[in-house]
Amino acid sequence: MLEKICNTICLFGVIGSSIIRAKYRNKNKSQVVRDTLKTRELILSSLTLIATSALPVFHNLTNLFQAFSINLPAFIRILAIFVYLFGQYLFVLAHITLGTMWAPRLTIRKDHKLIRHGIYRYLRHPMYLATWILVLSQGFLLSNWGIMILGTVVWAIQYFLRIGEEESMLQQEFGREYLAYKEKSGSLIPSDPFKFLAFLVQPWKDW
Ligand SMILES: C[S@@+](CC[C@H](N)C(=O)[O-])C[C@H]1O[C@@H](n2cnc3c(N)ncnc32)[C@H](O)[C@@H]1O
């Protein structure tokens, strides 16, 4: 029973995040004026998408990853459900807040604005925090170390190669505005954890 619940949550999580991405991908039609490291970003983003979305779906639908299964105690998988749902919550909140400024790669659009409200007030990289939470909890949720290691390694490569590039791209684009924002916000750990937690309970109050 728990196995089925975990697999279903993961399947809905993957479908939900794909829908959110498709929605915002199609929303912004304005011209891209900077596309940093286009080829590398394309390859890494595709690999991350495969490792974090396609593999869990394959795992659900086939026996392909059965050899990597682990027998985790029920309480760990129940805990993983809550951590995974929390990751999805951050992921959705970050997408809604970044809105049409979101892009799967490192791009700047013609009318690009620096987003500093909502969840971005506390964190500069809430989507990346969400992705860390999701790739790690996904392995526990599916009770499969193959999926956990593959997802984490692929995402870690993309994250560590990307984070510095993204910050310097935004700094070049927004100058002092970005430096001031950087001083007040955290990268993956919120600048003010207590205010951040209060914000997460009622995000609409601090939009
Ligand atoms: C995949 S999104 C990730 C955004 C952010 N790093 C996060 O973890 O929430 C990458 C795109 O978001 C844009 N971006 C990142 N932070 C931004 C901000 N504070 N305001 C506007 N655009 C931003 C960049 O231009 C880049 O093309």
The ligand as a Tripos MOL2 file, in Angstrom:
@<TRIPOS>MOLECULE
LIG
   27    29     1     0     0
SMALL
NO_CHARGES

@<TRIPOS>ATOM
      1 C1         16.0390   27.8130  -14.0380 C.3       1 LIG1
      2 S1         15.7900   29.4810  -13.5840 S.3       1 LIG1
      3 C2         16.4120   29.4050  -11.9240 C.3       1 LIG1
      4 C3         16.1490   30.6310  -11.1260 C.3       1 LIG1
      5 C4         16.8190   30.6710   -9.7540 C.3       1 LIG1
      6 N1         18.2050   30.3830   -9.8270 N.3       1 LIG1
      7 C5         16.1390   29.7410   -8.7810 C.2       1 LIG1
      8 O1         16.7740   28.7630   -8.3650 O.co2     1 LIG1
      9 O2         15.0000   30.0030   -8.4080 O.co2     1 LIG1
     10 C6         17.0660   30.2960  -14.4310 C.3       1 LIG1
     11 C7         16.6260   31.5840  -15.1060 C.3       1 LIG1
     12 O3         16.0560   32.4450  -14.1590 O.3       1 LIG1
     13 C8         16.5090   33.7800  -14.3580 C.3       1 LIG1
     14 N2         16.6100   34.3730  -13.0140 N.ar      1 LIG1
     15 C9         17.2210   33.8350  -11.9470 C.ar      1 LIG1
     16 N3         17.0480   34.6140  -10.8510 N.ar      1 LIG1
     17 C10        16.3080   35.6780  -11.2670 C.ar      1 LIG1
     18 C11        15.7660   36.8250  -10.6030 C.ar      1 LIG1
     19 N4         15.9390   37.0220   -9.2970 N.pl3     1 LIG1
     20 N5         15.0340   37.6960  -11.3420 N.ar      1 LIG1
     21 C12        14.8280   37.4960  -12.6570 C.ar      1 LIG1
     22 N6         15.3030   36.4300  -13.3300 N.ar      1 LIG1
     23 C13        16.0230   35.5270  -12.6550 C.ar      1 LIG1
     24 C14        17.8190   33.7080  -15.0970 C.3       1 LIG1
     25 O4         17.8890   34.7200  -16.0520 O.3       1 LIG1
     26 C15        17.7910   32.3290  -15.7460 C.3       1 LIG1
     27 O5         17.5450   32.4160  -17.1170 O.3       1 LIG1
@<TRIPOS>BOND
     1     1     2 1
     2     2     3 1
     3     2    10 1
     4     3     4 1
     5     4     5 1
     6     5     6 1
     7     5     7 1
     8     7     8 2
     9     7     9 1
    10    10    11 1
    11    11    12 1
    12    11    26 1
    13    12    13 1
    14    13    14 1
    15    13    24 1
    16    14    15 ar
    17    14    23 ar
    18    15    16 ar
    19    16    17 ar
    20    17    18 ar
    21    17    23 ar
    22    18    19 1
    23    18    20 ar
    24    20    21 ar
    25    21    22 ar
    26    22    23 ar
    27    24    25 1
    28    24    26 1
    29    26    27 1
@<TRIPOS>SUBSTRUCTURE
     1 LIG1         1 GROUP 0 **** ****
